[in-house]
């Protein structure tokens, strides 16, 4: 025990913590493991330096750290609150993020700048939850081009109306959206919003979502095999169900020159931002903006280094087509750039000058198929000169 008259030097360090700097006499009282002055904010202030190396610190880590350094026990209700305080100090508060959101969006729209666009939604992980909606395009190198994104409270028709209206304004297609094709799942809110706001736009349904809808009624390996054979076919051997232009390549808009029929590229973007979806909304949007900006900068640097007529992605596909063309065993010229090409037991008529092929793949992808490639190479010409990209 320390007597009242014992000489000592005591100072208040940070308006909370008292430090005994010197004491004359022996200190024999037992150490108190619990201290009423150890509250959640005091604990949080002493955890800041540890948060950078251990952002997912749990209760045991907090208790052990404080006990090791200060020999004070931290109760359960204090360390959970302290952990939340540390996150708010480092990453910002969720409600503060929403307060600054209008000003942030006004600045972003001032800086915001293809015909296939994919739209999708996912979910936030913070205490307020919410739904990020995104729209992604593809460039000629088959890379993602983020076009628009927003955070809303839920996924319904009203919110999709607002999002798609903003997208249409940004693309300047309020009067005529016919040059665009929109791909999505079969959410009723999306379907109604597109019909209302971008009625001229072509429509695609992600074939993977469509398959899951079908799989509720049909099962088995044969259904799986025939479904994707039908969906990927470029010849008219299909039966009506969902309008074919929504999911079957044979009915895709030929001016699009893209045979993509899945939402993979927008879901890939959603996956790229998954680690930010638990942050306060302002911080999350800032991180997404940085991701988008860095991607654009990287694409610009890569594009500046290209010296070919087509992009590296197209170049790679052409080399694959060139190898596959060897499977065409026989080729007979019939004059004026027309050929008959035999693959197995099937004969294909090719009109190189008109870009017409019986298999019709070029019409949808914009790239020569293996049958056309066989003819183009026979004419000693380059495949790159017959690409729509």
C-alpha positions in Angstrom: 0.0 0.0 0.0 1.1 3.6 -0.6 0.4 5.9 2.2 -1.2 9.3 1.8 2.1 11.0 2.9 4.3 8.8 0.7 6.4 11.1 -1.6 5.6 10.5 -5.3 5.5 12.1 -8.7 2.2 11.5 -10.7 1.3 13.0 -14.1 -1.8 12.8 -16.3 -0.5 11.5 -19.7 -3.4 11.8 -22.2 -6.3 13.1 -20.1 -7.2 9.4 -19.3 -4.0 7.6 -18.3 -2.2 8.4 -15.1 1.5 7.6 -14.9 3.5 7.3 -11.6 6.9 8.6 -12.6 8.6 8.2 -9.2 7.7 6.9 -5.7 9.6 6.9 -2.4 8.9 3.7 -0.5 7.8 0.2 -1.4 4.8 -0.6 -3.4 3.2 -3.7 -2.0 -0.5 -3.6 -3.1 -1.7 -6.3 -5.5 -2.1 -5.4 -9.3 -5.7 -4.8 -10.3 -6.4 -6.7 -13.6 -9.6 -4.7 -14.2 -9.6 -0.9 -14.5 -12.7 1.2 -14.9 -10.7 3.8 -16.9 -9.9 1.2 -19.6 -12.8 2.0 -21.9 -13.3 1.2 -25.6 -11.9 4.5 -26.9 -8.7 4.1 -24.8 -8.3 0.5 -26.1 -8.9 1.7 -29.7 -6.3 4.5 -29.4 -3.7 1.9 -28.4 -4.6 -0.5 -31.2 -4.1 1.8 -34.1 -0.5 0.9 -34.7 -1.5 -2.8 -34.9 -4.4 -2.4 -37.2 -2.3 -2.0 -40.4 -0.6 -5.3 -40.0 -3.7 -7.1 -38.6 -6.9 -5.5 -39.9 -8.9 -8.6 -38.9 -7.8 -8.7 -35.3 -10.1 -10.7 -33.1 -11.0 -10.4 -29.4 -8.3 -12.7 -28.1 -5.6 -10.7 -30.0 -6.9 -7.4 -28.5 -7.0 -8.9 -25.0 -3.5 -10.4 -25.3 -2.0 -7.2 -26.7 -3.4 -4.9 -24.0 -2.5 -7.4 -21.2 1.0 -7.8 -22.5 1.7 -4.1 -22.8 -0.4 -2.6 -19.9 -1.2 -5.6 -17.8 -4.9 -4.7 -17.9 -7.8 -7.1 -18.7 -10.2 -5.9 -21.5 -13.8 -7.3 -21.1 -15.6 -8.7 -24.1 -18.1 -5.8 -24.5 -15.2 -3.3 -24.6 -12.9 -5.0 -27.1 -15.7 -5.4 -29.7 -16.6 -1.7 -29.4 -12.9 -0.8 -29.5 -12.5 -2.9 -32.7 -15.3 -0.9 -34.4 -13.8 2.4 -33.3 -10.4 1.4 -34.8 -12.1 0.6 -38.1 -13.9 3.9 -38.1 -10.7 5.8 -37.4 -8.8 4.1 -40.2 -11.5 3.5 -42.8 -14.1 6.1 -41.9 -17.7 5.8 -40.7 -20.4 4.3 -42.8 -22.9 7.1 -42.0 -20.3 9.7 -42.9 -19.7 8.0 -46.2 -23.4 8.5 -47.1 -23.3 12.2 -46.0 -20.5 13.1 -48.4 -21.9 10.9 -51.2 -23.9 13.7 -53.1 -20.8 15.9 -53.4 -18.7 13.0 -54.4 -21.1 12.0 -57.2 -21.3 15.5 -58.5 -17.5 15.6 -58.9 -17.5 12.1 -60.5 -20.1 12.9 -63.1 -18.0 15.8 -64.3 -15.2 13.4 -65.2 -17.2 10.5 -66.5 -16.7 10.0 -70.2 -19.6 0.3 -76.9 -22.2 -1.6 -78.3 -22.4 -4.7 -75.9 -23.1 -3.7 -72.3 -23.6 -6.1 -69.4 -25.4 -5.0 -66.3 -25.6 -6.8 -62.9 -26.0 -6.2 -59.2 -24.3 -7.7 -56.1 -24.5 -7.0 -52.3 -22.6 -4.9 -49.8 -21.3 -6.3 -46.5 -21.5 -3.3 -44.2 -24.1 -2.7 -41.5 -26.3 -0.8 -43.9 -26.1 -3.5 -46.6 -27.2 -2.1 -50.0 -26.7 -3.2 -53.6 -24.0 -2.0 -56.0 -25.3 -1.9 -59.6 -22.7 -2.0 -62.4 -22.6 -1.8 -66.2 -19.5 -3.1 -68.0 -18.6 -3.0 -71.7 -15.9 -4.8 -73.7 -13.2 -3.2 -75.8 -11.7 -4.6 -79.0 -9.1 -6.5 -76.9 -12.0 -8.2 -75.0 -11.0 -6.2 -71.8 -13.6 -4.9 -69.4 -14.6 -1.2 -69.7 -16.5 0.0 -66.6 -19.2 2.4 -67.8 -21.4 3.2 -64.8 -22.0 2.0 -61.2 -24.2 3.1 -58.3 -25.1 2.0 -54.8 -28.8 1.6 -53.9 -30.8 0.2 -51.0 -32.2 -2.8 -52.9 -32.7 -4.4 -56.3 -36.2 -3.6 -57.6 -37.9 -2.1 -60.7 -37.7 1.5 -59.3 -33.9 1.3 -58.7 -33.2 -0.3 -62.0 -35.3 2.4 -63.7 -33.0 5.0 -62.1 -29.8 3.2 -62.9 -30.7 2.5 -66.6 -32.0 6.0 -67.0 -28.6 7.3 -65.8 -26.8 4.9 -68.1 -28.9 6.0 -71.1 -28.2 9.7 -70.3 -24.4 9.0 -70.1 -24.5 7.1 -73.4 -26.6 9.8 -75.0 -29.2 7.2 -76.1 -32.4 8.6 -74.6 -33.8 9.1 -78.1 -32.3 6.1 -79.9 -30.6 3.2 -78.2 -30.7 0.8 -81.2 -26.9 0.5 -81.6 -26.5 -1.0 -78.1 -27.1 -4.6 -76.9 -27.8 -5.0 -73.2 -27.0 -8.3 -71.5 -28.2 -9.3 -68.0 -30.0 -12.0 -66.0 -33.8 -12.3 -66.1 -34.6 -10.0 -63.2 -38.0 -8.5 -63.8 -36.9 -5.0 -62.8 -34.2 -5.0 -65.5 -36.6 -6.3 -68.2 -39.2 -3.6 -67.4 -36.7 -0.8 -67.1 -35.1 -1.6 -70.5 -38.5 -1.7 -72.2 -39.4 1.6 -70.7 -36.1 3.5 -71.0 -34.1 1.9 -73.8 -36.8 0.1 -75.9 -34.7 0.1 -79.1 -31.7 -1.7 -77.5 -31.2 -5.3 -78.4 -31.5 -7.7 -75.5 -29.4 -10.6 -74.4 -29.9 -12.9 -71.4 -26.8 -14.5 -69.8 -27.0 -18.0 -71.0 -25.7 -19.4 -67.7 -28.7 -17.7 -65.8 -31.0 -19.0 -68.5 -29.6 -22.5 -68.1 -30.2 -22.4 -64.3 -33.9 -21.5 -65.0 -34.2 -24.4 -67.4 -32.4 -26.8 -65.0 -35.3 -26.4 -62.5 -37.5 -28.3 -65.0 -35.0 -30.5 -66.9 -32.0 -32.5 -65.5 -29.4 -34.9 -66.8 -26.3 -34.8 -68.8 -28.1 -34.8 -72.2 -30.1 -31.7 -71.3 -26.8 -30.0 -70.3 -25.1 -30.9 -73.5 -27.9 -30.1 -75.9 -28.8 -26.8 -74.2 -25.3 -25.3 -74.7 -25.1 -26.8 -78.2 -28.3 -25.0 -79.0 -27.3 -21.7 -77.3 -24.0 -21.6 -79.1 -25.2 -22.6 -82.5 -24.9 -20.2 -85.4 -27.4 -22.2 -87.5 -31.2 -22.1 -87.2 -32.0 -25.4 -85.6 -33.7 -24.0 -82.5 -37.2 -24.1 -81.0 -38.9 -21.0 -79.6 -39.1 -20.6 -75.8 -37.6 -17.4 -74.5 -37.2 -15.2 -77.6 -34.2 -16.6 -79.5 -32.7 -13.2 -79.9 -32.2 -13.0 -76.2 -30.0 -16.1 -75.8 -29.3 -17.9 -79.1 -26.3 -16.8 -81.2 -28.2 -17.4 -84.4 -30.5 -14.5 -83.6 -27.9 -12.0 -82.2 -27.6 -8.6 -83.8 -25.0 -9.2 -86.6 -23.8 -5.6 -86.4 -22.6 -6.2 -82.8 -19.8 -8.5 -84.0 -19.6 -10.2 -80.6 -20.7 -13.7 -79.8 -20.5 -13.4 -76.0 -23.6 -14.8 -74.4 -22.7 -14.8 -70.7 -22.4 -12.1 -68.0 -19.0 -13.3 -67.0 -17.2 -10.0 -67.6 -19.5 -8.0 -65.4 -19.4 -10.7 -62.6 -15.6 -10.7 -63.0 -15.7 -6.9 -62.2 -18.0 -7.5 -59.2 -15.5 -10.1 -57.9 -12.6 -7.6 -58.4 -14.2 -5.2 -55.9 -15.4 -7.8 -53.4 -12.8 -6.9 -50.8 -14.1 -3.3 -50.8 -17.8 -4.1 -50.5 -17.6 -4.1 -46.7 -16.1 -0.5 -46.4 -18.2 2.7 -45.8 -19.9 3.7 -49.1 -17.7 6.7 -49.8 -14.5 4.7 -49.2 -15.8 1.9 -51.3 -16.6 4.1 -54.3 -13.2 5.8 -54.0 -11.5 2.4 -54.2 -13.7 1.4 -57.2 -12.8 4.7 -58.9 -9.1 3.9 -58.3 -9.5 0.4 -59.7 -11.3 1.8 -62.8 -8.7 4.6 -63.3 -5.7 2.3 -63.0 -7.3 -0.1 -65.5 -7.8 2.7 -68.0 -4.2 3.9 -67.5 -2.8 0.3 -67.9 -4.9 -0.2 -71.1 -3.6 3.1 -72.5 0.0 2.0 -71.9 -0.6 -1.4 -73.5 -2.4 0.1 -76.5 0.5 2.5 -77.1 2.8 -0.5 -77.4 0.8 -2.3 -80.1 1.9 -2.0 -83.6 -0.2 -4.6 -85.3 -3.5 -4.2 -87.3 -5.5 -6.0 -84.7 -5.4 -6.3 -80.9 -3.4 -9.0 -79.1 -6.7 -10.8 -78.2 -7.8 -10.9 -81.8 -4.3 -11.9 -82.9 -4.4 -14.8 -80.5 -7.8 -16.0 -81.8 -6.7 -15.8 -85.4 -3.7 -18.0 -84.7 -6.0 -20.6 -83.2 -8.3 -20.3 -86.2 -5.4 -20.8 -88.5 -4.5 -24.1 -86.8 -8.1 -25.3 -86.9 -8.3 -24.5 -90.6 -5.9 -27.4 -91.2 -8.8 -29.8 -90.3 -10.6 -28.7 -93.5 -9.3 -31.6 -95.7 -10.3 -30.4 -99.1 -10.8 -27.0 -100.8 -12.2 -26.4 -104.3 -12.1 -22.9 -105.8 -15.1 -22.1 -108.0 -14.1 -18.6 -109.2 -14.5 -15.0 -108.1 -13.3 -15.6 -104.5 -15.8 -18.5 -104.0 -14.8 -21.9 -102.6 -16.3 -25.2 -101.5 -14.6 -26.4 -98.3 -14.9 -29.9 -97.0 -14.7 -30.7 -93.3 -15.4 -34.3 -92.5 -18.5 -35.2 -94.4 -19.9 -31.6 -94.5 -19.4 -29.2 -97.4 -19.3 -25.4 -96.7 -19.8 -22.7 -99.4 -17.5 -19.7 -98.8 -17.7 -16.3 -100.5 -14.6 -14.5 -99.3 -15.3 -11.2 -100.9 -18.8 -11.0 -99.5 -17.7 -12.3 -96.1 -20.4 -15.0 -96.5 -19.9 -18.4 -95.0 -22.4 -21.3 -94.5 -21.5 -21.7 -90.9 -22.3 -18.0 -90.3 -19.8 -17.6 -87.4 -18.1 -14.6 -89.0 -21.4 -12.8 -89.1 -21.6 -12.9 -85.3 -18.0 -12.8 -84.1 -16.5 -10.5 -86.8 -13.6 -12.9 -87.2 -13.1 -15.4 -90.0 -14.1 -19.0 -89.1 -11.8 -21.9 -89.8 -13.5 -22.6 -93.2 -13.0 -19.0 -94.3 -9.5 -19.0 -93.0 -8.6 -22.0 -95.1 -9.8 -20.0 -98.2 -8.1 -16.7 -97.3 -4.7 -18.5 -96.7 -5.2 -20.3 -100.0 -5.4 -16.9 -101.6 -2.1 -15.9 -99.9 -3.9 -13.1 -98.0 -3.8 -12.2 -94.3 -6.6 -13.1 -91.9 -6.2 -9.7 -90.2 -7.6 -8.0 -93.4 -10.9 -9.9 -93.0 -11.6 -8.9 -89.4 -14.4 -6.6 -88.4 -12.5 -5.5 -85.2 
